[in-house]
Amino acid sequence: MGSINCDIAGVALTLADYLAWVRKKPDECHVGILEIFEARAREIAEVAASKTAAATEEAIASFASIAGLESHVSHAGADIARIQQEKVEFFHSGYEIQRSLAEQSENQDACKVLVE
């Protein structure tokens, strides 16, 4: 749950960081456009991350209201939070901009969907 949004947020934020780095060594003609790209990429990351959090909270609240599922929902909520944190850590420390996310996801436990 939320895996795709986490991926989008991570890629967008990494792109924004890369654009910020490139902007520090500018060709004067490119500074304005790089600032716009950076702002939009950060906006995408913010929207994707906030939508993921809201959807997760809504789903947990829905299932928690069903009698008998409270303890299962509590465990699922913890698992979802752990997976989301693993994705954040992956994008901050392990993501390689030169390789596609699909290539990297095959080798990253943090990029698996919650199906276990």
LUMDREN-903602 format. One record per residue (C-alpha): residue number from 1; chain; x, y, z. Coordinates in pm, 1 decimal, padded with zeros to 6 digits, always signed. Last residue first. Example, Ala and Ser with C-alpha at 12.3 -4.5 7.8 and 13.67 -1.06 7.14 Angstrom:
# LUMDREN-903602
{2,"A",{+01367.0,-00106.0,+00714.0}}
{1,"A",{+01230.0,-00450.0,+00780.0}}
This chain:
# LUMDREN-903602
{116,"A",{+00389.5,-01125.9,+00300.9}}
{115,"A",{+00229.6,-00899.8,+00045.3}}
{114,"A",{+00353.1,-00555.4,+00151.0}}
{113,"A",{+00525.9,-00435.7,-00165.6}}
{112,"A",{+00900.0,-00476.2,-00200.8}}
{111,"A",{+01111.2,-00163.1,-00246.3}}
{110,"A",{+01282.9,-00174.2,+00091.4}}
{109,"A",{+01412.1,-00525.9,+00018.9}}
{108,"A",{+01616.6,-00376.4,-00262.9}}
{107,"A",{+01767.5,-00587.0,-00542.0}}
{106,"A",{+01480.2,-00595.6,-00791.8}}
{105,"A",{+01393.2,-00240.8,-00694.2}}
{104,"A",{+01724.7,-00112.9,-00829.7}}
{103,"A",{+01659.5,-00221.0,-01185.3}}
{102,"A",{+01297.6,-00098.5,-01170.6}}
{101,"A",{+01410.3,+00236.0,-01024.8}}
{100,"A",{+01621.4,+00295.7,-01331.8}}
{99,"A",{+01995.1,+00338.2,-01295.0}}
{98,"A",{+02200.9,+00659.0,-01328.0}}
{97,"A",{+02013.3,+00822.7,-01038.7}}
{96,"A",{+02140.2,+00559.7,-00794.5}}
{95,"A",{+01918.2,+00524.7,-00487.9}}
{94,"A",{+02095.0,+00387.3,-00181.4}}
{93,"A",{+02120.5,+00656.8,+00083.8}}
{92,"A",{+01830.9,+00899.4,+00083.9}}
{91,"A",{+01606.1,+00704.8,-00152.5}}
{90,"A",{+01661.7,+00379.6,+00035.7}}
{89,"A",{+01610.1,+00546.6,+00374.9}}
{88,"A",{+01273.9,+00688.2,+00264.4}}
{87,"A",{+01178.4,+00347.1,+00126.5}}
{86,"A",{+01269.7,+00176.1,+00454.7}}
{85,"A",{+01057.2,+00432.4,+00639.6}}
{84,"A",{+00757.5,+00350.2,+00417.5}}
{83,"A",{+00809.3,-00020.1,+00480.7}}
{82,"A",{+00823.9,+00032.7,+00857.5}}
{81,"A",{+00510.4,+00252.4,+00856.8}}
{80,"A",{+00323.9,-00010.6,+00654.6}}
{79,"A",{+00432.8,-00286.5,+00891.7}}
{78,"A",{+00322.5,-00083.5,+01196.3}}
{77,"A",{-00016.1,-00016.7,+01038.2}}
{76,"A",{-00050.9,-00385.3,+00951.0}}
{75,"A",{+00016.8,-00481.9,+01313.4}}
{74,"A",{-00246.8,-00239.5,+01445.0}}
{73,"A",{-00488.6,-00350.9,+01175.9}}
{72,"A",{-00451.5,-00711.7,+01284.6}}
{71,"A",{-00511.2,-00614.8,+01648.4}}
{70,"A",{-00827.7,-00417.5,+01565.5}}
{69,"A",{-00973.6,-00668.0,+01320.2}}
{68,"A",{-01226.7,-00832.6,+01549.4}}
{67,"A",{-01503.1,-00580.7,+01495.7}}
{66,"A",{-01454.7,-00365.5,+01185.2}}
{65,"A",{-01373.4,-00005.1,+01281.8}}
{64,"A",{-01001.5,-00074.9,+01261.6}}
{63,"A",{-01040.4,-00154.6,+00891.4}}
{62,"A",{-01165.5,+00191.0,+00805.2}}
{61,"A",{-00918.8,+00372.1,+01033.7}}
{60,"A",{-00626.9,+00181.1,+00879.9}}
{59,"A",{-00743.7,+00263.3,+00528.5}}
{58,"A",{-00784.9,+00633.0,+00608.4}}
{57,"A",{-00443.6,+00656.7,+00774.7}}
{56,"A",{-00277.0,+00489.0,+00477.4}}
{55,"A",{-00456.8,+00711.1,+00226.4}}
{54,"A",{-00356.5,+01026.5,+00416.2}}
{53,"A",{+00008.9,+00921.5,+00445.1}}
{52,"A",{+00031.2,+00825.9,+00078.1}}
{51,"A",{-00136.7,+01148.1,-00035.9}}
{50,"A",{+00111.9,+01352.2,+00169.7}}
{49,"A",{+00413.9,+01173.7,+00021.0}}
{48,"A",{+00288.6,+01204.9,-00336.9}}
{47,"A",{+00206.9,+01574.7,-00294.2}}
{46,"A",{+00543.6,+01657.0,-00136.1}}
{45,"A",{+00742.8,+01462.2,-00394.9}}
{44,"A",{+00554.7,+01622.8,-00682.4}}
{43,"A",{+00613.5,+01970.0,-00534.6}}
{42,"A",{+00984.3,+01894.1,-00498.3}}
{41,"A",{+00995.8,+01803.9,-00868.5}}
{40,"A",{+00807.4,+02120.6,-00957.5}}
{39,"A",{+01043.6,+02344.6,-00757.4}}
{38,"A",{+01355.0,+02179.4,-00902.8}}
{37,"A",{+01224.5,+02207.1,-01257.2}}
{36,"A",{+01146.1,+02577.6,-01207.7}}
{35,"A",{+01488.2,+02650.2,-01056.0}}
{34,"A",{+01653.3,+02460.5,-01342.4}}
{33,"A",{+01461.6,+02671.9,-01592.0}}
{32,"A",{+01582.3,+02993.6,-01435.5}}
{31,"A",{+01947.4,+02888.3,-01405.1}}
{30,"A",{+01982.5,+02753.2,-01758.8}}
{29,"A",{+02095.7,+03057.9,-01956.2}}
{28,"A",{+02368.4,+03145.5,-01701.6}}
{27,"A",{+02540.5,+02810.4,-01752.3}}
{26,"A",{+02527.2,+02698.0,-01400.2}}
{25,"A",{+02748.7,+02512.6,-01157.8}}
{24,"A",{+02525.7,+02537.1,-00848.4}}
{23,"A",{+02225.1,+02459.8,-01068.7}}
{22,"A",{+02359.4,+02110.6,-01131.7}}
{21,"A",{+02343.2,+02036.4,-00756.7}}
{20,"A",{+01988.8,+02173.0,-00728.0}}
{19,"A",{+01887.1,+01965.6,-01030.5}}
{18,"A",{+02024.6,+01653.1,-00863.8}}
{17,"A",{+01837.9,+01728.2,-00541.6}}
{16,"A",{+01515.8,+01781.7,-00736.7}}
{15,"A",{+01568.3,+01454.9,-00923.7}}
{14,"A",{+01622.8,+01274.7,-00594.5}}
{13,"A",{+01302.9,+01428.9,-00460.3}}
{12,"A",{+01108.2,+01322.8,-00768.7}}
{11,"A",{+01247.0,+00969.8,-00759.6}}
{10,"A",{+01167.7,+00930.9,-00391.0}}
{9,"A",{+00819.3,+01079.1,-00410.4}}
{8,"A",{+00730.6,+00865.6,-00710.9}}
{7,"A",{+00861.7,+00552.3,-00538.9}}
{6,"A",{+00672.0,+00632.7,-00219.9}}
{5,"A",{+00357.0,+00690.6,-00425.4}}
{4,"A",{+00400.4,+00355.0,-00594.2}}
{3,"A",{+00446.4,+00172.8,-00265.2}}
{2,"A",{+00145.5,+00333.3,-00099.2}}
{1,"A",{+00000.0,+00000.0,+00000.0}}
